[in-house]
Amino acid sequence: MPGGCWICNPLCGRCRPTPYKSATCPDCGTVNLFEKARIVAGGPLLCKKCKRDLTADVTPKVVKCNYSGKLCAYPCGTSKSPKHEHGDQHCELNTPPSAEWLAAHPKVVEKLLGGNAS
């Protein structure tokens, strides 16, 4: 497996979205781990010690995935890979943005999709 991973690090995120994201609180220095389900749910992500809101530090930005051609709210490293020579591919791990996010960010959607809303 030249160039590949030997052991999967669950916080890596190169080939698949990470099940957890971490953030160090800038106020108290506590390391916090958040599960994907909590991050995608859209609620506040608070420091377990001082209760500072870490949502902006933990929530990934919505991107247009180069692998699938779709918007993804919880992308992995494959989203940044060069465009596949066979066109857009099916991604079982794609996390579409919520309807609320899409409605609140029409200009971002237009910019990412370039007029090809899907």
C-alpha positions as CSV (number, residue, x, y, z in Angstrom):
1,M,0.0,0.0,0.0
2,P,2.5,2.6,-1.2
3,G,1.5,6.1,-0.2
4,G,-1.5,4.9,1.8
5,C,-2.2,4.7,5.5
6,W,-1.2,1.8,7.6
7,I,-3.4,2.7,10.6
8,C,-6.5,4.8,10.6
9,N,-6.4,7.9,12.8
10,P,-10.0,8.8,13.5
11,L,-9.1,12.5,13.6
12,C,-7.2,12.5,10.3
13,G,-10.1,13.0,7.8
14,R,-8.1,12.4,4.6
15,C,-10.1,9.6,3.1
16,R,-13.4,9.9,5.0
17,P,-15.0,12.4,7.3
18,T,-13.7,12.2,10.9
19,P,-16.2,10.8,13.4
20,Y,-14.9,13.4,15.9
21,K,-13.5,17.0,15.7
22,S,-11.4,18.5,18.5
23,A,-11.0,22.1,19.6
24,T,-8.9,23.7,22.4
25,C,-10.8,26.3,24.2
26,P,-9.0,29.7,24.0
27,D,-10.3,30.8,27.4
28,C,-9.4,27.8,29.6
29,G,-7.2,25.6,27.4
30,T,-9.4,22.5,27.7
31,V,-9.4,20.1,24.8
32,N,-12.9,19.3,23.7
33,L,-14.0,16.4,21.5
34,F,-17.3,16.6,19.6
35,E,-19.1,13.8,17.7
36,K,-20.0,14.3,14.0
37,A,-23.8,13.9,14.8
38,R,-23.6,16.8,17.3
39,I,-21.7,19.0,14.9
40,V,-24.0,18.4,12.0
41,A,-27.1,18.9,14.2
42,G,-26.3,22.6,14.3
43,G,-26.7,23.3,18.0
44,P,-24.1,25.2,20.1
45,L,-20.9,23.3,20.8
46,L,-19.8,24.4,24.3
47,C,-16.5,23.9,26.2
48,K,-17.0,21.2,28.8
49,K,-15.2,23.3,31.4
50,C,-16.0,27.0,30.9
51,K,-19.0,26.7,28.6
52,R,-17.5,29.0,25.9
53,D,-19.2,28.5,22.5
54,L,-16.7,26.7,20.2
55,T,-19.1,26.2,17.3
56,A,-17.2,28.4,14.9
57,D,-13.9,26.6,15.7
58,V,-15.3,23.1,15.2
59,T,-17.9,23.3,12.4
60,P,-16.4,22.8,9.0
61,K,-17.2,25.1,6.1
62,V,-19.6,23.8,3.4
63,V,-17.6,23.0,0.3
64,K,-18.3,21.7,-3.2
65,C,-16.7,18.3,-3.2
66,N,-14.3,17.7,-6.2
67,Y,-15.1,14.0,-6.0
68,S,-18.9,14.0,-6.0
69,G,-19.6,17.5,-7.4
70,K,-22.1,18.0,-4.6
71,L,-22.2,20.4,-1.6
72,C,-20.8,18.8,1.6
73,A,-21.3,20.2,5.1
74,Y,-18.8,17.7,6.7
75,P,-16.1,17.2,4.1
76,C,-13.1,14.9,4.1
77,G,-9.8,15.3,2.3
78,T,-11.2,13.7,-0.8
79,S,-13.2,16.8,-1.4
80,K,-10.0,18.7,-2.2
81,S,-8.6,16.0,-4.5
82,P,-8.2,16.8,-8.2
83,K,-11.3,16.3,-10.3
84,H,-11.8,12.6,-11.2
85,E,-11.1,11.8,-14.8
86,H,-14.5,9.9,-15.1
87,G,-16.5,12.9,-13.8
88,D,-18.5,13.2,-10.6
89,Q,-18.6,10.0,-8.5
90,H,-21.1,8.8,-6.0
91,C,-20.0,9.5,-2.4
92,E,-21.8,7.4,0.3
93,L,-20.3,9.7,3.0
94,N,-21.6,13.0,1.6
95,T,-23.3,15.2,4.2
96,P,-25.6,17.7,2.4
97,P,-26.1,21.0,4.1
98,S,-29.4,21.5,6.0
99,A,-32.3,23.2,4.3
100,E,-31.9,26.0,6.8
101,W,-28.3,26.6,5.8
102,L,-29.1,26.5,2.1
103,A,-31.9,29.1,2.6
104,A,-29.7,31.3,4.8
105,H,-26.7,31.3,2.3
106,P,-28.0,31.6,-1.2
107,K,-25.0,33.6,-2.4
108,V,-22.5,31.0,-1.1
109,V,-24.5,28.2,-2.8
110,E,-24.5,30.2,-6.1
111,K,-20.7,30.8,-5.8
112,L,-19.9,27.1,-5.0
113,L,-22.2,25.6,-7.6
114,G,-21.7,28.2,-10.2
115,G,-25.3,28.3,-11.3
116,N,-25.7,24.4,-11.3
117,A,-27.9,24.1,-8.2
118,S,-28.3,20.4,-7.3
